[in-house]
Amino acid sequence: MLDQPSRSGVVARREVDRAQLGRELADTRAKGWCMTDQDLAVGIRSVAAPLRDATGRVVAALNVNAHAGQTSVDRLLEHHLPRLLSTASSISEDYVRRNQLR
């Protein structure tokens, strides 16, 4: 899948080799979230967190995008990330509860 170009038509602003991608994915898994700072598009910063099922498997993701000219990396990490992680946790818990009722 990663060998395929994006179907969105958006071209990434930087090239990442497989080894670097592996390191970044390992770091993301360890932290439990990911941030991009204008990697995909100029002016866009984003933080994302996984939504998990009862086994801990990632079933979806939740993210917050911000304009780089209006939101610093520090603001994104200190203000938005904690709220994102809390919301992702709540959604995951609700998802697990709803699926246990089936």
Order of alpha helices (4+ residues) and beta strands (2+ residues): alpha-beta-beta-beta-alpha
